[in-house]
Amino acid sequence: MSGFFAFFRATPPKAVAPFSEQRFRFVRWQTFLAMTVAYVTFYVCRLSFTVAKSALVELGITPTELGMIGSALFFSYAIGKLVNGFIADHANVVRYMSLGLLLSAGMNLLMGMTTNALLLAIFWGINGWAQSMGVGPCAVSLARWYGCKERGTFYAIWSKAHNIGEAMTYMVIAAVIAGFGWQMGYLSTAALGAAGVVLMLLFMRDSPQSCGFPPINIIRDEPQQEEAGGSVFKNQLFAMRNPALWTLALASAFMYIDRYAVNSWGIFFLQQDKAYSTIEASGIIGVNAIAGIAGTIIAGMLSDRCFPRNRSVMDGFISLLNTAGFALMLWSPHGYVTDILAMIIFGATIGALTCFLGGLIAVDISSRKAAGAALGTIGIASYAGAGLGEFLTGIIIDKTAVIENGTTLYNFSTLSQFWVATGLASALFCFVTAAIVARRHAAEQQISLPS
């Protein structure tokens, strides 16, 4: 058993060879591209169930059972994101992430072999845990390979892998299911996951030190951030005592309420409050996903140039702009152009917020040895916020609805105020985080000054 755990420990440093910037960049690009493409296949393995639902209903699985199966992944992913984030700091991220993707591909293969709802829920719950073994290692890898003045750009690019994964699932896997059946859809998904595993094992590297390079803080001449010194576990405990991490977690939790407000309820709102058809409402909400790609990458690049040491400042203003875009959709009258504009603003900013609040800033304010733990803490807070927001939204909609002449009429006034308030709360905690980080940097600079 000890040999099994040793296999997944972080690779020991190799003897440092004469440094070559060209070779370093080549190995780092190779690692980044392999990790990003593999994470695309992670998302395909996460979403395959979504496009197989209609076929499963035709086979006799009820919508209630589909909900049970889907929620199994959600809950196991939320808990696993915290646990596996802590483990990733200690791990060889290549091997650990590969194990997660291999397990996820295996669960997809098993999903294609049964129509028993209980077994499907078990397999999909295990898949949720396997999925949580992807994001932590990616964050740790980015912390190990990129300095704080370049990390934002590459974190933003990597974070868009999920958009590509969604597109592949909704186009490629859906086409396979339509042409060859739901079982072939799961088989194709498993094959893509296996290909991602091979890609990581061939081209991804654990850390600069594992390849004979110095640590990234030495390569980029940046202050070392292992404030606690010593072991990874000490750094993780030190990160948990950082108040900025907890205010950041609150900012992310409130932001996730609005993110899933649009994803889960946006179409319903546009249909009921503004009388759009299903196709029109879907088209308007779909704009925010496209805008998110460009917004995230641009924001990441700007943060590297303007706020590499305290991205929370920029994030607070982005959060205010995000809330303004959401409010424009909620409170403007029916208008196709206005609502599309609102979703462009919301989508571009929510993409940046998901990237920044969902992980990048947590990595920035923690030591490189505690990047996974910090990300896991933010992750479980974010999904707790999403779940609470989903629950409260349903209650508010029910309590404010009225029935006239046998028809249910929905009043979104109270709900709109709730959604805007959560957006403002997220912005507030962003600025609080920025103030804590700024004070900490000032203290560090004071200590470093000669007496």
N, C-alpha and C positions, 0 to 999 in steps of 0.2 A: 504493500500500500504506500509506503514511503517513497518507493521508486515512481509510483504513479503521480504523486503530488510533485515530486522533483522534476518530472517531465514538463510540468506546466509552470514552473517557476521562471521568473525573468532570467534571460540569458546572461551569464556572467560577462563582465567586460573583457574584451580581447586586448592584447598588448597594443598600445597606441602607436600607429605607424605615422610616418611623415604625412602631415595633413595636405590633402588635395581638395580644393574647393570644387573642382570639376567633378571628381569622383563622388564627393559628398552629395552634390546636387543630383547627380545621376541616380545614386542609390535612393535618395529621398524621394525623387519624382517616381521612381519605380515602386516604392513602398506606398506612396500616396495614391497613385492610380490603381494599383492592385486592391488596396483597401476600399477605395471609393466604388469601384466596379463591383467588388464582392458585396458591399453594403447595398447596392442596387438589388442584387439577388436575394439578400435578406428580406427586403421589402416585398419582393414578389412572393416569397415563401410566407409572408405575413398576410397578404391580401387575397390569396388564391380562393379562400373560403367565400369571400365577398362575391366573386363572379360565378361561383358554383351554386349560390343559394337557390336560384330559380329552378335549376335542374334537380336539386335535392327536394324541393317542395313537390315537384312532379312525382318524385319517388315515395312520397308519403310522409316526409318529415314536416312537422307543423312549424308555423312561425314562432310559437313559444319555445319549441326545442331549438330552433335556429338562434334565438336570443340567448338561451342557456349556453349553447356552444360558443357563441361569440364572446359572451361575458367571461367565459373561462380563460380566454387569452388575455383579456383586459386586466383581470385581477392578478393573474400570475406574472404578467409583464411588469405591472406596477411594483410588486414586491421584489421581483427578480432584478429590476433595474437598480434598486438600492443595494441588494446583496452582491450582485455581480459587479457593481461599480467598485465596491470595497475590494473584492477579489482581484479585479483587473489591475489595480495598482501594484500587486505583488507578482503578477503573472507575465509569462511570455505571451504577449498579446496576439501574436500570429497563431500560436497553437490553441490558445483559449478561444479566440474568435472563430477559428476553423472548426473546433469542436461544436460550438454553438450552431454554426451554419449546417454542419453535417447532421446534427440532431434535428434541426428544423426541416431539412430536406427529408430526413427519415420519417418525420411525423406527417409530412405532406404525402409521402408514398403510402403510409398506412391509412390516411384519410380517403384515399382512392380505392380502398379494399373493403369498405364496410358502409352500411347505411344505418347502423345501430346508433341512435342518438347519444346514448351514454358513452359508448366507445369514442364517438366523434368528439364529445366534450372533453374526455380524458386526453385524447391525442392533441386536441387544439390547446388545452391548458398546458401541456408539456411544451408545445410549440411556443407559447407565450414566454415560458421560462427560457427556452433556447434563444428566442428573439432578444431577450434582455442581455444575452452574452455578446451582443454585437456593438451596441452603442458605447458602453463603457470602454472596451478595448480601443475603439476608434478615438475617443477623447484622450485616452492615455497616450496613444501613438502620436497624436497631434501635439500633445504637450512635450513629448520626448524629442520630436523632430523639428519643432518650429519655435523660434523665439517670440517674445511678446509683440514685437513690431512687425511680424509677418504672419502671425497665427490667425488673425481675424480673417484675412483674405482666403486662406486655405480652409479654415473651419467653415466659412460661408459656402465655398464651392462644394466641400464634402457634404454639407447639410442638405444640399439640393439632390443628393442621390435618391432620397425618398420620393421626390417628384418623378424622377425617371423610372423608379420602381413601380410607382402607381400607373404611369403611362404604359409600361410594358405589361402590367397585369390586365389593365382595362382594355388594351388593344390585342396584344399577342395571346395571352392565356385565354381571354374571352373568346377570341377567334378559334383557338384550338378546341375549346369546349363546344362552341357552336358547330364546328365541323366534324369533330371526332368523339364528342361525349365528355362528360364530367370526369370520368376516370383518367382519360388521356390528359385532361387539364392538370390534374394533380401530378401525374407522371412527368409531364413537361416541366412543371414547377420544381419537382425534386431533382430533375436532371440539371436545371439551371443552378440550383443550390449546390449540387456536387461540383459543377464547373467553377463556381465561386470559391469553393474550398481548394481546388487544385491551383487556381490563380493565386490565392494567398500563400499557399505553401511554397510555390515556385518563386514568387517575386516580392513578397512583403518581408520586411526585416523588423526585428523586435525594437531596437534602439540604436542610436549612433554608436554607443559603446560596444554593442554586440558585433559591430562591423569594423572595430578598430579606430573609431573616431572619438574625440573628446565629447563630453556632454554638451548639449546645445547652448547652455549659458556661457560656456567657455568659447565655443565657436563664434557666437554672436556678441561676445563681450558684454553680457548682461548680468545684473546682480543675481547671485544664487538665491533661490527662494526656499530652500529647505530650512526654514526658521527653527524648527524643532530639533534639527540635527538627527543623525542616527537613522533608526529603522523607519520603514514605511508606516508601520502601525503608529509610531509616535507622531509622524506627520499627519496621519489621518485624524488622530485625536486632537492635534493642534488645529486642524482645519475645522473640526466641529465646534471649537471654541471661538471661532471667528464670527462676530455678530453680523458682518457683511454677508456671510453665506446665508444666514437666516432671513435677513431682510430681502435678499435676492430671491430666496425661496418663496416668500410671500408675494413679491412682485410677479414671479412666474405663475404662482397659483391663481392670482387674479387675472393675469393675462390669458391663461388657459380657459378660464370661464368664458371669455369673449371669443377666443379662438373656436371653441366647440359650440358656442352659441350660433355662430355662422355656419359651421360645418353640419351641425345636427338640426338646427331650427331655421336657418336662413331661407330655405325654399318654402317651408311652411309659413313663415312670416310674410314673404312676398305674395304668396297665394291668398292668404287670408286677409291681410291688411291692405294690400295694394291691387288685389284682383288680377295678378299675373297668371297666365297658364303655367302648367308644369314645365313645359319646354322653355318658356321665357324665363321663369324663375331659375331653372337649372343653369341656363346660359349666363345669367347675371352672376350667380354665385360662383360659377366656374371660372369667371374672370379673375377672381382673387388668387386662385392657385397659380395661374400663369404669371400674374404680376409679382407673386412672391419670389419667383426665381430671380428675376432681375433685381428686385428690391434687396434681397438678401446679399447677393454678391456685391452690389454697389455699396451697401452699408458696411459690409465687412472690409472692403478696401478703404473706405473713408475712415473707418475707425482705426485702422493701422496707421494712417497718416496723421490723424488729428487727435485721437484719444487712446493710444496704445496702452497707457498705464491706468486709465480709468474710463472704460467704455460705458459705464453706467450713466455718465453725464449725457452722452449722445443718446443712450437708450431711453432716458427720461423724456427727451424731446420727441423721439420717435413714437413713444407710447402716447403722448398727447396728440400727435398727428393721427395715430391709429384710432384713438377714441373719437376724434373729430370726423374721420371718414365713416366710422360706424354710426355716429349720431346723424350724419347727413343721410344715410340710408334709412334710419329709423324714423326721422322726423320730417323728411322732405315729402311732398306729395308725389303721387304716381308720376314717374317720368323716366323713361328708359335710359336716356343719356345721363341724367343725374345719378340714377342708381348704378349704372356701370362705372361712372366716375368715382362714386363712393366705394365700390368694390376694388377699383384699381388702387385707391389710396389705402384702403384696409388691407388688401392682399400684399402690397409691396411692403407695408410696415409690419404686418403680422409675421411675414416671413423672416424679417430681420429680428423681430422680438423673439420668435421661437429659437432662432440661432443664438442670439445673445443671452437671453434669460434662461433658455433651456440648456445651456452648457458652456458657451464660450467664456462668459464672465466668471463663472464658477471655476473654470480652469485657470483663468488669469489671477484670481485672488487667492488661490491655493498653491501650495508647492507642487512641483511636478510629481512628487511621490504620492500625492493625495488627490490627483485629478479625477480618478474614477470614483472615489468616495464622495467628492464634492458633487460630481455629476449625478450620482445616484441619489443623493439627498435632494437635489433640485428636482430630479425626476419624480420621486414619490410625492413630493409636495405639489408638483404640477398636475399629476393625474388625480390626486385627492381634490384639487381645485376643480378639475374638469368634472369629476363625478358629483361633487357637491353642487356645482352650477347646473348640471343636467337635472338633478333632483329638484332643486329650487325652481328652475324654469318650468318644469312640469306642474309643480304645485301652483305657481303664480298664474299660469295659463288657465288651469282648472278653476281657480278661485275667482278670477276676473271675467270669466265667460258668462254670458247670459243667453237664455233661450227665448226667442221671439217667434211665435207662430210655428213652433216645432223645429225651428232652425237655430243652431248654435252659432252665436256671434262672439268673436274674440276681440277683447280690448287689450291692446299691447302697450298702453300708456305706462302702467306700473312696471311691466317687464322691461320696457325701453329705459326707464330711469335706473332700474337695477343693473342692466348691462353697461350703461354709460358710467355709473358709479364705480363698477368694478374696474373699468378701464382707467378711470382717474386714480383709483387706489393703487393700481399697478404702477402708474407714473410716479405717484408719491413715494412708493417704496424704492423705485429706481433712484430717485434723487437722494433718499436717505442712504441707500447703499453707496452712492457716489460720495456723499459727505464722509461716511465712515472710511472709505478707501482713501480719500484725499487726506484725512487726518492721520491715517496710518502711514502713508507715504511721507508726510511732513515729519512725523516722529522718527521714521527711519533715516531721513536725511539729516535731522538734528543730531542723531546718534553718530552718524558717519562723519560729521564735521570734526576737524581737529580741535582739541581743547586748548 
